[in-house]
Amino acid sequence: MKCLINCVDVESSWLKDVMPGLFPHFLRILNKPLLEYFIDFCALNGIADIRIVKSDPTAEMENYFSSGPQKGLNISYVMGKAGDSLQKVILKNSRFCQDDDLLIIDGFFFLNYHKDKIDPEYLPLSEPASLRGGAAEDIYFMPRGSKFGEIDFSTAHRLFPDLTISELASVQAYYQLNQKILTQQQDNYFLPGYSNKSGEFIGKNVAFNAHHSNFEKPFMIGNDVQLHDNCQILANSVIGNNVIIDSATTISGSIIYDQTYLGSNLEIKDKIVYKNFLIDALSGEYFQIADKFFISQIDRVLENSFYRFIQKSLALLALIVGLIPYALSLIFLPFSKLKFSKTEFYENSDGTKIFLPQVRISKSNFCNRWFFRFALDKYPLLLKVLRGQLDLVGNRPIPANSYGKIILEKVDNYHPAVIGYPEIYASNFADNNFLLHEIYFNYHCSLQVMFKTIFLFSFNRFFSVRRYYQNGFFSG
């Protein structure tokens, strides 16, 4: 049996308003995309061949599901055209749809099922079947050899007596669905996270102080989450992946989306936080938080004249101390397998560009390892600190290309620097945590953080240079 999932031409005005840029079938239900619940349903019914018709041209979906090898599924993707009827979609995919029984999932909705109550023997049926949701939510079953346009589904057999559809017609409906599954239907689906206790779902690489944090069940925490001291994650809360929650902040009955930083001493109750949108889950009202609201304190630190004087003084000291080691390194350049070039980066958030020297490694050897242990690749950049073109410690310079432009728009109060804060973690632009490191630094920027960053960067460079190599940090 095969399954055709039609994700094209989905109309959801509330989703466009409060979660702009989010592909509808990637809407997270308890940290799991809506589309993944459909795929789980197929796997439970023994359907291994799945075709997804989508309107999103990016490869995000393909990368997420990785063609389904982990579940023994064969998932293929095709682009669909907005305005095409379901019958036309089936016609365009006729080669896939023929020669086997076909299940069709069409529309934007949630499928209510219980993973332990599905009997794979129920399908295939010998006659057409359907399940109607609302105006644009449908599931169809077509036996082999039948044609969609020739079937009267109003009189067709009904799919699964216990199978129902929940419409996702509003923010409130979406929020209530998350709450219902978390509080009442945890066993119905395959949910992400690990726990030996009921009502607790905790992902990988979750960092928190057990003596200074408080948790109330039920709750869900995704992967790569940092909870600072005195955080409280209270009942019915869902924390996404790659999230930082600062000290003394309380989350209650709320959904925090991926890639989010929440400041300290906040109380988030019955809300949905998506990027810089704060959504009231009960009323559906929402507002977009202006960037300056978050970075008003940052401006006072990063633009402070004393702060810049300290940075320039340290850069001058580093130039003097590093002069002899850098001069000696030039002698060994023919043996170092290093390649020097200039690359264009963004100089500020307005899009002004600057050329910075870059050092690339063609092959690792003794000479270039010590070159990087002493961070001599940074030495030429110190002059730009004295000229005011770079900070000594700040954001990692963003390449002036199409991908870099996307990142630039997400980094508030961008100040490129010789030592970018993410570098103490050997973090590059491909890391999920990269933006979180940048946001964290901008929010907490101080002289203490600056000195701490310099120390950790120097320590890691000298003792953990292989880690930087493995992360492609010096490969461009």
C-alpha positions, -999 to 999 in steps of 0.1 A, spaced: 0 0 0 11 36 -7 2 69 9 -1 103 -8 1 133 16 -10 165 0 4 196 18 -2 221 -10 -26 251 -9 -32 250 28 -52 280 41 -45 290 77 -48 327 83 -39 326 120 -7 306 113 4 332 87 -3 360 112 13 347 144 39 323 130 50 338 97 74 318 76 64 285 92 54 257 68 20 246 80 28 209 82 59 217 102 37 232 130 50 215 162 27 194 183 46 187 215 79 193 197 71 171 168 60 183 133 24 177 123 36 159 93 56 134 114 23 123 131 10 114 96 41 94 88 39 76 121 3 67 112 14 53 79 42 32 95 17 18 121 -5 7 92 24 -10 74 26 17 47 62 20 36 59 40 3 50 76 10 48 106 -15 46 141 0 33 168 -23 45 202 -9 46 239 -18 77 248 2 107 248 -21 133 245 7 150 212 16 140 215 53 115 187 51 138 163 33 166 170 57 144 165 87 130 131 76 162 120 59 141 99 34 128 77 62 155 51 65 153 51 103 117 38 100 122 16 70 101 40 49 106 52 14 96 89 14 96 109 -18 89 146 -24 74 165 -53 64 202 -57 28 210 -61 11 240 -76 -12 262 -56 -48 260 -68 -46 224 -80 -75 203 -70 -69 170 -52 -80 151 -83 -54 170 -104 -27 163 -78 -35 126 -80 -34 128 -118 1 145 -118 13 117 -95 -5 89 -114 26 68 -118 31 67 -80 -6 62 -73 -13 33 -97 -8 -4 -92 -14 -4 -54 -40 4 -28 -37 41 -19 -43 61 12 -47 99 7 -42 125 35 -53 159 23 -54 191 43 -42 208 75 -55 190 105 -45 166 133 -53 129 132 -65 115 165 -54 78 169 -39 55 195 -7 38 184 -15 6 204 -50 3 190 -42 4 152 -46 -29 135 -25 -31 103 -48 -59 91 -76 -34 89 -61 -20 57 -64 -27 28 -101 -26 25 -120 -40 -5 -139 -9 -12 -134 29 -11 -134 46 23 -131 81 37 -130 103 68 -143 138 66 -131 165 89 -141 201 81 -143 220 48 -108 210 38 -97 180 59 -101 146 44 -86 111 44 -94 87 16 -87 51 8 -88 39 -28 -85 2 -36 -61 -8 -64 -74 0 -99 -100 26 -87 -101 62 -99 -106 91 -76 -130 111 -98 -153 81 -102 -158 74 -65 -187 88 -45 -171 92 -11 -203 105 5 -215 69 5 -182 53 10 -171 31 39 -158 51 69 -122 46 78 -115 32 113 -143 36 139 -119 52 164 -102 75 140 -111 112 142 -99 145 130 -91 177 151 -93 209 131 -64 234 136 -86 264 129 -72 288 155 -45 295 180 -68 283 207 -75 250 190 -38 244 184 -29 252 221 -57 230 234 -46 201 213 -11 203 228 -25 205 263 -49 176 257 -21 153 244 3 163 272 -22 159 300 -44 130 288 -30 112 257 7 108 263 5 71 255 -14 76 222 15 87 202 53 84 199 65 116 216 100 129 217 121 128 249 134 104 274 120 97 309 114 69 334 85 89 349 51 95 336 45 131 326 82 139 320 97 142 286 133 154 285 155 156 254 192 152 249 218 177 262 195 195 287 216 215 312 201 227 345 211 229 382 189 203 400 193 222 433 182 255 418 154 245 394 118 235 398 98 212 376 61 203 378 46 175 357 35 172 331 61 190 310 83 185 279 118 198 273 135 194 239 171 189 229 200 212 236 182 233 263 199 255 289 180 263 321 198 288 343 195 289 381 161 293 397 142 286 366 108 271 371 91 248 345 56 244 358 28 221 347 16 218 310 47 235 296 64 226 264 100 238 258 113 233 222 148 225 210 179 248 213 163 271 239 180 292 266 159 302 296 177 327 318 178 328 356 147 332 377 122 329 348 90 309 352 72 290 324 37 278 331 13 262 307 32 277 277 47 266 244 82 279 237 93 273 201 128 262 189 157 287 188 143 309 215 161 329 242 141 341 272 156 367 295 158 366 333 130 373 358 102 367 334 69 350 340 54 333 309 20 319 316 -5 304 290 15 318 261 31 307 229 65 322 221 75 320 185 106 340 174 97 375 186 59 369 187 42 366 221 8 349 216 -19 346 243 -30 310 240 -64 317 256 -75 348 237 -55 344 205 -42 379 208 -6 384 199 20 411 195 54 413 180 81 424 205 103 451 190 140 442 190 150 472 210 128 459 239 153 430 243 185 449 236 180 482 253 204 472 280 228 457 255 231 490 237 243 507 269 271 482 273 283 476 238 283 513 229 299 524 262 330 544 255 349 528 285 340 494 273 355 502 239 386 518 255 392 485 274 388 465 242 413 487 222 438 486 251 437 448 252 440 447 214 471 469 216 486 447 243 480 416 222 496 432 192 528 439 212 529 405 229 522 386 197 546 405 174 576 382 179 555 349 176 537 362 145 570 372 129 585 338 136 555 321 122 560 339 89 594 321 86 577 287 86 549 296 63 563 275 34 560 244 56 527 253 73 502 243 45 483 275 52 464 294 26 457 331 31 429 350 14 405 378 20 367 373 24 339 398 25 319 400 57 292 423 71 307 451 91 274 461 108 237 454 109 231 480 81 248 456 56 280 476 51 307 451 41 344 447 50 372 424 38 389 404 65 419 381 61 411 344 63 434 315 69 426 280 56 443 247 61 451 224 32 466 197 54 472 195 91 508 194 104 529 205 133 535 240 121 499 250 115 487 233 147 509 256 167 499 286 145 464 281 156 472 271 192 486 306 197 456 321 177 480 338 153 453 337 126 436 364 147 467 387 148 461 407 116 425 415 128 438 433 160 447 463 139 410 467 129 400 469 166 423 499 169 407 514 139 372 508 153 362 484 125 359 454 148 354 447 185 379 425 203 350 404 217 316 403 202 297 385 174 314 362 150 318 380 116 290 370 93 300 362 56 285 387 31 264 362 11 228 352 8 229 327 37 248 353 58 222 379 51 196 356 67 217 352 98 224 389 100 187 396 103 185 373 132 214 387 152 202 417 172 227 445 178 254 429 156 290 438 165 316 417 146 347 409 166 381 393 165 368 368 190 332 358 184 315 345 215 304 312 197 341 305 192 345 294 228 323 265 219 339 260 185 305 268 171 300 276 134 271 289 114 257 253 107 253 246 144 218 248 159 232 266 189 250 293 170 223 320 172 216 312 208 252 318 217 251 351 199 218 362 216 231 351 250 263 372 246 244 403 234 220 400 264 247 394 290 275 415 276 297 430 303 334 434 311 333 402 332 318 383 302 344 398 279 374 387 300 358 353 306 354 349 268 390 358 261 402 333 287 380 304 275 389 311 239 426 311 246 424 280 268 403 261 243 425 271 214 457 260 231 445 227 246 416 217 223 428 227 189 417 193 174 381 201 184 382 232 162 396 212 133 369 185 136 342 212 136 356 226 104 364 259 122 395 267 102 383 252 69 364 283 58 
